[in-house]
Every structure is written in C-alpha cells, then in structure tokens.
Amino acid sequence: MEQVPPERRVIRLFPDHGHRWPLWENSTPTWDVGYTTSPETYGLSAELAEDLAGWYAFWERHCDPFEGWDTEANRQRWLRDREWVAARLRSEVAAFADVVVE
C-alpha cells in the first residue's frame, strides 16, 4: 500500500522515559510512521535536534517518574525551555505539520 501522509500532520511534543526523542505522531490508515519519531522523520535541523536531546536529558535527570521534580526551579526552567523548543519546532515544520505540546 502506498504511504500517503495526511494533508496536515500533528506532531506531539512530550518526554517519556525510555524514548530518546520527545516526538510522537499517530499513524493513519495511509501513513504508518509508527508512534515514536525522531528529528530525521521531520528533517529537523541539527541544532534543533541537539536542543531537543538536551531538553529531554534535563527532564530525565531532574524528574523522577515516581517522585516528580527534584526542585521547583528545575521544573520551571524545563517549562520555559519547552516553550522555546516548541516554538522552534513549529517554525521548522510549519509547511506540513502542527505541533501539540502535552
């Protein structure tokens, strides 16, 4: 079957333990991207890929899956950086996708 992307793709931005990239996309009947995606999936710049990796690494280092954030200051920093990363991601994929921050 031919792979046909939806007219407008939706990239979901959120970290999850065990997945290096905080990028996700739901497959459709004609577009099987899996579920987890990477910067290469979208042709993102090396700079944005590096920043996404750093944003994820900060979260993984400071947010325990059971205990939560180690400090409120780290949580606030991560939230600020999330907005900055999301804005850059939106800019790079604007021609073909929307970005949803979760």
One Martini backbone bead per residue (centre of mass of N, CA, C, O) as a GRO file, in nm:
protein
  102
    1MET     BB    1   0.097   0.036   0.021
    2GLU     BB    2   0.066   0.359  -0.003
    3GLN     BB    3   0.220   0.640   0.132
    4VAL     BB    4  -0.003   0.886   0.284
    5PRO     BB    5  -0.008   1.181   0.395
    6PRO     BB    6  -0.145   1.399   0.559
    7GLU     BB    7  -0.215   1.715   0.503
    8ARG     BB    8  -0.188   1.739   0.828
    9ARG     BB    9   0.028   1.710   1.068
   10VAL     BB   10   0.087   1.571   1.411
   11ILE     BB   11   0.296   1.683   1.663
   12ARG     BB   12   0.408   1.545   1.961
   13LEU     BB   13   0.524   1.707   2.270
   14PHE     BB   14   0.695   1.466   2.480
   15PRO     BB   15   0.812   1.300   2.742
   16ASP     BB   16   0.960   0.959   2.778
   17HIS     BB   17   1.060   0.697   2.915
   18GLY     BB   18   1.277   0.529   2.675
   19HIS     BB   19   1.267   0.793   2.483
   20ARG     BB   20   1.478   1.010   2.336
   21TRP     BB   21   1.235   1.140   2.187
   22PRO     BB   22   0.973   1.404   2.212
   23LEU     BB   23   0.836   1.247   1.957
   24TRP     BB   24   0.503   1.227   1.806
   25GLU     BB   25   0.287   1.006   1.597
   26ASN     BB   26   0.005   0.928   1.443
   27SER     BB   27  -0.124   0.700   1.266
   28THR     BB   28  -0.264   0.607   0.959
   29PRO     BB   29  -0.400   0.418   0.713
   30THR     BB   30  -0.172   0.582   0.504
   31TRP     BB   31   0.035   0.648   0.769
   32ASP     BB   32   0.324   0.475   0.883
   33VAL     BB   33   0.521   0.598   1.169
   34GLY     BB   34   0.415   0.478   1.407
   35TYR     BB   35   0.493   0.675   1.705
   36THR     BB   36   0.781   0.710   1.714
   37THR     BB   37   1.010   0.974   1.668
   38SER     BB   38   1.238   1.187   1.481
   39PRO     BB   39   1.417   1.430   1.338
   40GLU     BB   40   1.436   1.275   1.064
   41THR     BB   41   1.134   1.253   1.002
   42TYR     BB   42   1.134   1.599   0.966
   43GLY     BB   43   1.407   1.746   0.897
   44LEU     BB   44   1.572   1.853   1.119
   45SER     BB   45   1.788   2.031   1.263
   46ALA     BB   46   2.072   1.990   1.441
   47GLU     BB   47   2.011   2.206   1.654
   48LEU     BB   48   1.730   2.104   1.739
   49ALA     BB   49   1.810   1.817   1.811
   50GLU     BB   50   2.002   1.900   2.039
   51ASP     BB   51   1.785   2.052   2.209
   52LEU     BB   52   1.594   1.814   2.249
   53ALA     BB   53   1.800   1.634   2.394
   54GLY     BB   54   1.852   1.833   2.629
   55TRP     BB   55   1.561   1.858   2.731
   56TYR     BB   56   1.528   1.560   2.795
   57ALA     BB   57   1.776   1.520   2.983
   58PHE     BB   58   1.681   1.713   3.201
   59TRP     BB   59   1.425   1.561   3.272
   60GLU     BB   60   1.558   1.285   3.340
   61ARG     BB   61   1.744   1.406   3.572
   62HIS     BB   62   1.489   1.579   3.741
   63CYS     BB   63   1.250   1.354   3.674
   64ASP     BB   64   1.080   1.140   3.848
   65PRO     BB   65   0.836   0.898   3.789
   66PHE     BB   66   0.750   0.904   4.115
   67GLU     BB   67   0.856   1.194   4.254
   68GLY     BB   68   0.945   1.396   4.050
   69TRP     BB   69   1.071   1.684   4.108
   70ASP     BB   70   1.353   1.808   4.268
   71THR     BB   71   1.272   2.108   4.171
   72GLU     BB   72   1.107   2.395   4.094
   73ALA     BB   73   1.326   2.531   3.924
   74ASN     BB   74   1.356   2.299   3.718
   75ARG     BB   75   1.066   2.299   3.619
   76GLN     BB   76   1.062   2.593   3.517
   77ARG     BB   77   1.291   2.567   3.316
   78TRP     BB   78   1.162   2.341   3.145
   79LEU     BB   79   0.910   2.502   3.062
   80ARG     BB   80   1.057   2.729   2.916
   81ASP     BB   81   1.210   2.544   2.716
   82ARG     BB   82   0.961   2.421   2.585
   83GLU     BB   83   0.862   2.679   2.442
   84TRP     BB   84   1.117   2.719   2.273
   85VAL     BB   85   1.119   2.444   2.129
   86ALA     BB   86   0.832   2.456   2.011
   87ALA     BB   87   0.874   2.708   1.836
   88ARG     BB   88   1.098   2.584   1.660
   89LEU     BB   89   0.941   2.344   1.559
   90ARG     BB   90   0.712   2.498   1.424
   91SER     BB   91   0.894   2.642   1.221
   92GLU     BB   92   1.017   2.377   1.078
   93VAL     BB   93   0.698   2.245   1.022
   94ALA     BB   94   0.485   2.449   0.897
   95ALA     BB   95   0.433   2.320   0.606
   96PHE     BB   96   0.314   2.011   0.745
   97ALA     BB   97   0.275   2.093   1.065
   98ASP     BB   98   0.167   2.044   1.387
   99VAL     BB   99   0.199   2.142   1.737
  100VAL     BB  100   0.172   1.949   2.040
  101VAL     BB  101   0.163   2.018   2.378
  102GLU     BB  102   0.194   1.774   2.669
   0.00000   0.00000   0.00000
